[in-house]
Amino acid sequence: MKRRSLLSITLAGVIGFGGTFSYIGQASASKISDLQSEQNQILNKKSDINKSIGEKNSQITDIDHQVGSIEADVKKIEGEIATTNSKIKEKEQQISDTKSEIESLKAEIKELKIKIKKRNELLKERARNIQTNGGSVDYIDVILGAESFGDLVDRVSAVNTIVGADKEIMEEQQRDKEKLEENQAKVEKKLAEIEGMLKELEGLKAELSSQKAKKKEAVKLLEKEKKHIESEKLSLEEEQQILSGQAAAIEEAIKMEKEKIAAAEKAEAERKAREAAEAAKAAKAQQSSKPASTSGSTTSKSTATQSSSQQSTSRPSVSAPPVSSGMFTRPAAGYFSSGFGGRSGGYHYGLDIAAGGKVPIVAAADGVVNQSYFSSSYGNVIFIVHSINGKTYETVYAHLSSRSVSAGTRVSKGQFIGYMGNTGQSYGQHLHFEIHEGRWNGSKSNAVDPRRYIN
């Protein structure tokens, strides 16, 4: 009866421990399934980001083509402007030559006016002589004063010569006036034509210069748009890098869960072997009618500890805060210099902790390092993924002066991971600390106020 009771107790223990193992196995298997599902979501998101990066590259290529086309147009316009400038110089030289010609004509006109003036004075003098001598009486005097018929012919011929000469002088004067007027009109017309062509060329140059300015402005706008797209692409690439780290961290978490299952299976096998040996020993003792001695079974508990990779060359001037018993411990000593929420310049998705000197930063909870790298905005930054009470969290430690852990490293709560600094988009030494209830993402939609968990 005692033997049956002992076997019953032993069997009940085996069944009990077997149920415990079954629960652990089921919980781990469920957790692995959840982690694999989360990993698939990350891979899908990475695929979407790759597609977006491809679209950004296509947009950048398109802008480069547009800029190249516009710059070719600008070169063509610059060539046309150079040709127009050459024509303008040519017309300016023609205007200069024409003005010189006008000056020459003016000098000639001046001489003609002097000649006309002299001729007018000569005609006036002859007219005065005729008036003084009584006009036509002169001709009678000439005729009556002839001594012979031959002398009369000579006198009449001389009078005709004088009258003809006066008439010729008057006709020459008229021709000179007409020539003067013709030359003036011709030169003024030529000058007006050249100045008109010059004006047209200057208008063409102004239009070409305007087109060139518009093309240059279009290039500036395109380059601005390209810079914006490149910035978006950089953010996508950074998010993709973080997602890659998250996928690796999940892979590590799956590995840890599988190790738990393997450890539980090993412990279960050892327990079964131990209890079978104890049951056999008890049965043998009863058979030999010897007093049964019971020995309490001890269950060994294995604990895994991780030592920090910190090899500091000098002691920190500020000590790390004590590790708290809550879900998260405070990551650094110091005062809260900026809280979570809206502020000038945008929304602040974390909590800033500031302190002077050499300030150590510690992991806020057990987890796996997702990313450890230098970001243009975060500076030296570390992302750690945590699995707490079946829920995933991710913490961010930014603006560090140095980092002592790399991606894929398992860290324990309170473990040293780097020193406080002032890198990236930072103003003064501090730690920018974020807690995300779920995975970190580019929009930071999972970010929560860290003061919910630390004080």
C-alpha positions as CSV (number, residue, x, y, z in Angstrom):
1,M,0.0,0.0,0.0
2,K,2.9,2.3,0.9
3,R,4.5,1.3,-2.4
4,R,1.4,2.2,-4.4
5,S,1.1,5.5,-2.6
6,L,4.8,6.3,-3.3
7,L,4.3,5.4,-7.0
8,S,1.2,7.5,-7.1
9,I,3.0,10.5,-5.6
10,T,5.9,10.0,-8.0
11,L,3.5,9.7,-11.0
12,A,1.6,12.8,-9.9
13,G,4.9,14.7,-9.7
14,V,5.9,13.6,-13.2
15,I,2.5,14.6,-14.6
16,G,2.7,17.9,-12.7
17,F,6.1,18.8,-14.1
18,G,5.1,17.5,-17.5
19,G,2.2,19.9,-17.4
20,T,4.5,22.8,-16.4
21,F,6.8,21.9,-19.3
22,S,3.9,21.7,-21.7
23,Y,2.8,25.2,-20.6
24,I,6.3,26.6,-21.1
25,G,6.6,24.9,-24.5
26,Q,3.2,26.2,-25.6
27,A,3.9,29.7,-24.4
28,S,7.3,29.8,-26.1
29,A,5.8,28.4,-29.3
30,S,3.1,31.0,-29.2
31,K,5.7,33.7,-28.6
32,I,7.8,32.4,-31.5
33,S,4.7,32.5,-33.8
34,D,4.0,36.1,-32.7
35,L,7.6,37.1,-33.3
36,Q,7.6,35.5,-36.8
37,S,4.4,37.3,-37.6
38,E,6.0,40.6,-36.5
39,Q,9.1,39.7,-38.5
40,N,6.9,39.2,-41.6
41,Q,5.3,42.6,-41.1
42,I,8.7,44.2,-40.9
43,L,9.8,42.4,-44.1
44,N,6.6,43.6,-45.8
45,K,7.3,47.2,-44.6
46,K,10.9,46.9,-45.8
47,S,9.6,45.9,-49.2
48,D,7.3,49.0,-49.3
49,I,10.2,51.2,-48.3
50,N,12.3,49.7,-51.0
51,K,9.6,50.5,-53.5
52,S,9.4,54.1,-52.1
53,I,13.2,54.4,-52.4
54,G,13.0,53.2,-56.0
55,E,10.3,55.9,-56.7
56,K,12.6,58.5,-55.1
57,N,15.5,57.4,-57.3
58,S,13.2,57.6,-60.4
59,Q,12.1,61.1,-59.4
60,I,15.8,62.2,-58.8
61,T,16.7,60.8,-62.2
62,D,13.8,62.6,-63.9
63,I,14.9,65.9,-62.2
64,D,18.4,65.3,-63.4
65,H,17.2,64.9,-66.9
66,Q,15.1,68.0,-66.7
67,V,18.0,70.0,-65.3
68,G,20.2,68.7,-68.1
69,S,17.7,69.7,-70.7
70,I,17.3,73.2,-69.2
71,E,21.0,73.7,-68.9
72,A,21.4,72.7,-72.6
73,D,18.7,75.4,-73.3
74,V,20.7,77.9,-71.2
75,K,23.9,77.2,-73.1
76,K,22.0,77.7,-76.4
77,I,20.5,80.9,-75.1
78,E,24.0,82.1,-74.0
79,G,25.3,81.3,-77.5
80,E,22.5,83.4,-79.0
81,I,23.2,86.2,-76.5
82,A,26.9,86.1,-77.6
83,T,25.9,86.3,-81.3
84,T,23.5,89.2,-80.5
85,N,26.2,91.0,-78.5
86,S,28.5,90.7,-81.6
87,K,25.8,92.1,-83.8
88,I,25.2,94.9,-81.3
89,K,28.9,95.8,-81.4
90,E,28.8,95.8,-85.2
91,K,25.8,98.1,-85.3
92,E,27.4,100.4,-82.7
93,Q,30.5,100.6,-84.9
94,Q,28.3,101.4,-87.9
95,I,26.5,104.1,-85.9
96,S,29.9,105.5,-84.9
97,D,31.1,105.4,-88.5
98,T,27.8,107.0,-89.7
99,K,28.1,109.8,-87.1
100,S,31.7,110.4,-88.3
101,E,30.3,110.6,-91.8
102,I,27.6,113.0,-90.6
103,E,30.3,115.1,-89.0
104,S,32.2,115.1,-92.3
105,L,29.1,116.1,-94.2
106,K,28.5,118.9,-91.7
107,A,31.9,120.2,-92.4
108,E,31.3,120.0,-96.1
109,I,27.9,121.7,-95.7
110,K,29.6,124.4,-93.7
111,E,31.9,125.1,-96.6
112,L,29.0,125.0,-99.1
113,K,27.2,127.6,-96.9
114,I,30.3,129.8,-97.0
115,K,30.5,129.6,-100.8
116,I,26.8,130.3,-101.1
117,K,27.2,133.3,-98.8
118,K,30.1,134.6,-100.9
119,R,28.1,134.1,-104.1
120,N,25.1,135.9,-102.6
121,E,27.4,138.8,-101.7
122,L,28.7,138.9,-105.3
123,L,25.2,138.9,-106.8
124,K,24.1,141.6,-104.4
125,E,27.1,143.7,-105.4
126,R,26.2,143.4,-109.1
127,A,22.6,144.2,-108.3
128,R,23.8,147.3,-106.5
129,N,25.9,148.3,-109.5
130,I,23.0,147.8,-111.9
131,Q,20.7,149.8,-109.6
132,T,23.4,152.6,-109.3
133,N,23.8,152.8,-113.1
134,G,20.1,152.9,-113.7
135,G,19.4,149.3,-114.6
136,S,18.8,148.9,-118.4
137,V,20.4,152.3,-119.1
138,D,23.7,150.5,-118.8
139,Y,22.9,148.5,-121.9
140,I,22.0,151.7,-123.8
141,D,25.2,153.3,-122.6
142,V,27.1,150.3,-123.8
143,I,25.5,150.4,-127.2
144,L,25.7,154.2,-127.7
145,G,29.2,154.3,-126.4
146,A,30.4,151.9,-129.1
147,E,32.9,153.6,-131.5
148,S,32.3,151.1,-134.3
149,F,30.1,148.2,-135.2
150,G,32.8,145.8,-134.2
151,D,33.1,147.5,-130.8
152,L,29.3,147.2,-130.5
153,V,29.4,143.5,-131.0
154,D,32.2,143.1,-128.5
155,R,30.3,145.2,-125.9
156,V,27.0,143.2,-126.4
157,S,28.9,139.9,-126.1
158,A,30.6,141.0,-122.9
159,V,27.2,142.0,-121.4
160,N,25.7,138.6,-122.4
161,T,28.7,136.9,-120.8
162,I,28.2,138.7,-117.5
163,V,24.5,138.0,-117.5
164,G,25.1,134.3,-118.3
165,A,27.7,134.0,-115.6
166,D,25.2,135.4,-113.0
167,K,22.7,132.9,-114.2
168,E,25.2,130.1,-113.9
169,I,26.1,131.1,-110.4
170,M,22.5,131.1,-109.3
171,E,21.9,127.7,-110.9
172,E,25.1,126.2,-109.2
173,Q,23.9,127.7,-105.9
174,Q,20.5,125.9,-106.3
175,R,22.3,122.6,-107.1
176,D,24.5,122.9,-104.1
177,K,21.4,123.5,-101.9
178,E,19.7,120.4,-103.3
179,K,22.8,118.3,-102.9
180,L,23.1,119.5,-99.3
181,E,19.4,118.6,-98.6
182,E,19.8,115.2,-100.3
183,N,23.0,114.3,-98.3
184,Q,21.3,115.4,-95.1
185,A,18.2,113.2,-95.7
186,K,20.3,110.3,-96.9
187,V,22.6,110.3,-93.8
188,E,19.8,110.8,-91.4
189,K,17.8,107.9,-92.9
190,K,20.9,105.7,-92.7
191,L,21.4,106.6,-89.1
192,A,17.7,106.0,-88.2
193,E,17.9,102.6,-89.8
194,I,21.0,101.6,-87.9
195,E,19.6,102.9,-84.6
196,G,16.4,100.9,-85.3
197,M,18.3,97.7,-85.9
198,L,20.4,98.4,-82.7
199,K,17.1,98.9,-80.8
200,E,15.8,95.5,-82.1
201,L,19.0,93.8,-81.2
202,E,19.0,95.2,-77.7
203,G,15.3,94.1,-77.3
204,L,16.3,90.6,-78.5
205,K,19.2,90.6,-76.0
206,A,16.8,91.6,-73.2
207,E,14.4,88.8,-74.2
208,L,17.2,86.2,-74.3
209,S,18.5,87.4,-70.9
210,S,14.9,87.1,-69.5
211,Q,14.6,83.6,-70.9
212,K,18.0,82.7,-69.4
213,A,17.0,84.1,-66.0
214,K,13.8,82.0,-66.1
215,K,15.7,78.9,-67.0
216,K,18.2,79.5,-64.1
217,E,15.3,80.0,-61.7
218,A,13.7,76.7,-63.0
219,V,17.0,74.9,-62.3
220,K,17.1,76.3,-58.8
221,L,13.6,75.1,-58.1
222,L,14.4,71.7,-59.5
223,E,17.6,71.4,-57.4
224,K,15.6,72.4,-54.3
225,E,13.0,69.7,-55.1
226,K,15.8,67.2,-55.7
227,K,17.4,68.1,-52.3
228,H,14.0,67.6,-50.6
229,I,13.5,64.2,-52.3
230,E,17.1,63.2,-51.4
231,S,16.3,64.1,-47.8
232,E,13.2,61.9,-47.9
233,K,15.2,59.1,-49.5
234,L,17.8,59.4,-46.7
235,S,15.1,59.1,-44.1
236,L,13.6,56.1,-45.9
237,E,17.1,54.5,-46.1
238,E,17.6,55.2,-42.4
239,E,14.2,53.7,-41.6
240,Q,15.1,50.7,-43.7
241,Q,18.3,50.2,-41.8
242,I,16.4,50.3,-38.5
243,L,13.9,47.8,-39.8
244,S,16.8,45.5,-40.8
245,G,18.0,45.8,-37.3
246,Q,14.5,45.1,-35.9
247,A,14.3,42.0,-38.1
248,A,17.7,40.8,-36.8
249,A,16.6,41.6,-33.2
250,I,13.5,39.5,-33.7
251,E,15.6,36.7,-35.2
252,E,17.7,36.9,-32.1
253,A,14.6,36.9,-29.9
254,I,13.3,33.8,-31.7
255,K,16.6,32.1,-31.1
256,M,16.4,33.0,-27.4
257,E,12.9,31.5,-27.2
258,K,14.1,28.3,-29.0
259,E,17.0,28.2,-26.5
260,K,14.4,28.4,-23.7
261,I,12.4,25.5,-25.2
262,A,15.6,23.5,-25.6
263,A,16.7,24.3,-22.0
264,A,13.2,23.3,-20.8
265,E,13.3,20.1,-22.8
266,K,16.7,19.3,-21.3
267,A,15.5,20.1,-17.8
268,E,12.4,17.9,-18.3
269,A,14.5,15.0,-19.5
270,E,16.9,15.3,-16.6
271,R,13.9,15.6,-14.2
272,K,12.3,12.5,-15.6
273,A,15.6,10.5,-15.4
274,R,16.1,11.7,-11.8
275,E,12.6,10.8,-10.7
276,A,12.7,7.5,-12.4
277,A,15.9,6.7,-10.5
278,E,14.3,7.9,-7.3
279,A,11.2,5.7,-8.0
280,A,13.4,2.7,-8.6
281,K,15.3,3.3,-5.5
282,A,12.1,3.6,-3.4
283,A,10.7,0.4,-4.9
284,K,13.9,-1.4,-4.1
285,A,13.9,-0.1,-0.6
286,Q,10.3,-1.3,0.0
287,Q,11.2,-4.7,-1.4
288,S,14.0,-5.2,1.0
289,S,11.7,-4.0,3.9
290,K,14.3,-1.4,4.7
291,P,13.2,2.0,6.1
292,A,12.7,4.4,3.2
293,S,14.8,7.4,3.3
294,T,13.5,10.3,1.4
295,S,15.8,12.8,-0.1
296,G,14.4,16.1,-1.2
297,S,14.8,16.7,-4.8
298,T,16.5,19.9,-5.6
299,T,15.8,21.8,-8.6
300,S,18.7,23.8,-10.0
301,K,18.0,27.1,-11.4
302,S,20.3,28.3,-14.2
303,T,20.7,32.0,-14.5
304,A,22.3,33.7,-17.5
305,T,24.2,36.8,-16.8
306,Q,25.8,39.1,-19.3
307,S,28.7,41.3,-18.5
308,S,29.0,44.7,-20.0
309,S,31.5,45.2,-22.7
310,Q,32.6,48.4,-21.1
311,Q,36.3,48.8,-20.7
312,S,36.5,52.4,-19.6
313,T,39.9,54.1,-19.5
314,S,38.7,56.5,-16.8
315,R,36.0,56.4,-14.1
316,P,32.7,58.3,-15.0
317,S,32.4,61.6,-13.2
318,V,28.7,60.8,-12.7
319,S,27.5,57.5,-11.5
320,A,24.8,55.5,-13.2
321,P,21.4,55.6,-11.5
322,P,20.4,52.5,-9.4
323,V,18.5,49.8,-11.3
324,S,14.8,50.1,-10.4
325,S,12.3,47.2,-10.0
326,G,9.8,48.6,-12.6
327,M,9.5,47.6,-16.2
328,F,12.1,50.2,-17.2
329,T,15.0,51.7,-15.2
330,R,16.2,55.3,-15.6
331,P,18.8,55.3,-18.4
332,A,21.0,58.1,-17.1
333,A,21.5,60.4,-14.1
334,G,20.6,64.1,-14.6
335,Y,17.7,66.4,-14.8
336,F,14.8,66.5,-17.3
337,S,15.7,69.3,-19.6
338,S,12.9,68.8,-22.1
339,G,9.7,66.8,-21.9
340,F,7.6,64.7,-24.3
341,G,5.1,66.6,-26.6
342,G,4.8,69.8,-28.6
343,R,7.4,72.5,-28.5
344,S,8.8,75.2,-30.8
345,G,10.2,73.8,-34.0
346,G,8.0,70.6,-33.9
347,Y,6.9,67.7,-31.8
348,H,9.3,66.1,-29.3
349,Y,8.9,62.4,-29.2
350,G,11.2,61.7,-26.3
351,L,12.5,62.9,-22.9
352,D,15.8,64.8,-22.6
353,I,18.0,64.1,-19.6
354,A,20.9,66.5,-19.2
355,A,24.0,66.4,-16.9
356,G,27.6,67.6,-17.0
357,G,30.8,65.6,-17.0
358,K,31.2,62.0,-18.1
359,V,27.8,60.5,-17.8
360,P,27.2,56.8,-18.4
361,I,24.1,55.6,-20.2
362,V,22.5,52.2,-19.4
363,A,20.0,49.9,-21.0
364,A,16.5,50.6,-19.6
365,A,15.5,46.9,-19.7
366,D,16.7,43.5,-20.9
367,G,16.7,43.3,-24.7
368,V,18.6,43.0,-28.0
369,V,20.4,45.9,-29.6
370,N,18.5,46.6,-32.9
371,Q,20.8,49.3,-34.2
372,S,24.0,51.1,-33.1
373,Y,25.2,53.7,-35.6
374,F,25.7,57.4,-36.3
375,S,22.6,59.2,-37.6
376,S,22.6,62.8,-39.1
377,S,19.8,63.7,-36.7
378,Y,20.2,61.4,-33.7
379,G,24.0,61.5,-33.8
380,N,25.4,58.4,-32.1
381,V,22.3,56.4,-31.4
382,I,21.3,52.9,-30.0
383,F,18.0,51.2,-30.6
384,I,17.1,48.3,-28.2
385,V,14.1,45.9,-28.7
386,H,12.5,44.5,-25.5
387,S,10.0,41.8,-24.9
388,I,8.3,42.4,-21.6
389,N,5.2,40.5,-20.3
390,G,4.5,39.2,-23.9
391,K,4.6,42.8,-25.3
392,T,7.2,44.3,-27.6
393,Y,8.8,47.7,-26.8
394,E,11.7,49.6,-28.3
395,T,13.9,52.2,-26.6
396,V,16.1,54.8,-28.3
397,Y,19.2,56.5,-26.8
398,A,20.4,59.4,-28.9
399,H,23.2,62.1,-29.1
400,L,25.7,59.8,-27.3
401,S,29.4,60.8,-27.4
402,S,30.3,57.1,-27.8
403,R,28.7,53.6,-28.0
404,S,29.9,50.4,-26.4
405,V,27.4,47.9,-27.9
406,S,26.7,46.8,-31.5
407,A,23.7,45.5,-33.3
408,G,22.6,42.0,-32.3
409,T,24.1,42.3,-28.8
410,R,22.0,41.1,-25.9
411,V,21.9,43.5,-23.0
412,S,20.6,43.3,-19.5
413,K,18.7,46.0,-17.5
414,G,21.1,48.6,-16.2
415,Q,24.0,47.5,-18.4
416,F,26.4,50.2,-19.6
417,I,25.9,51.0,-23.3
418,G,27.7,54.4,-23.9
419,Y,28.3,57.9,-22.7
420,M,26.1,61.0,-22.8
421,G,27.1,63.5,-25.5
422,N,26.2,66.2,-27.9
423,T,26.2,64.6,-31.4
424,G,23.8,65.0,-34.3
425,Q,21.1,67.7,-34.2
426,S,21.8,68.5,-30.5
427,Y,22.3,71.7,-28.5
428,G,24.3,70.9,-25.4
429,Q,25.2,67.6,-23.7
430,H,22.1,65.5,-23.0
431,L,20.5,62.1,-23.6
432,H,17.4,62.0,-25.9
433,F,15.5,59.0,-24.6
434,E,12.4,57.4,-26.4
435,I,10.1,54.6,-25.5
436,H,7.9,53.0,-28.2
437,E,5.0,50.7,-27.2
438,G,5.7,48.5,-30.2
439,R,8.4,49.0,-32.9
440,W,10.0,52.3,-33.7
441,N,8.8,53.7,-37.1
442,G,9.5,56.7,-39.2
443,S,6.3,58.5,-38.1
444,K,7.0,57.6,-34.5
445,S,3.3,56.7,-34.0
446,N,4.2,54.3,-31.2
447,A,6.1,56.8,-29.1
448,V,4.9,57.4,-25.5
449,D,6.0,59.7,-22.8
450,P,8.9,57.9,-21.0
451,R,7.8,59.4,-17.7
452,R,5.0,56.8,-17.7
453,Y,7.7,54.3,-16.9
454,I,10.6,56.2,-15.3
455,N,11.0,59.0,-12.8
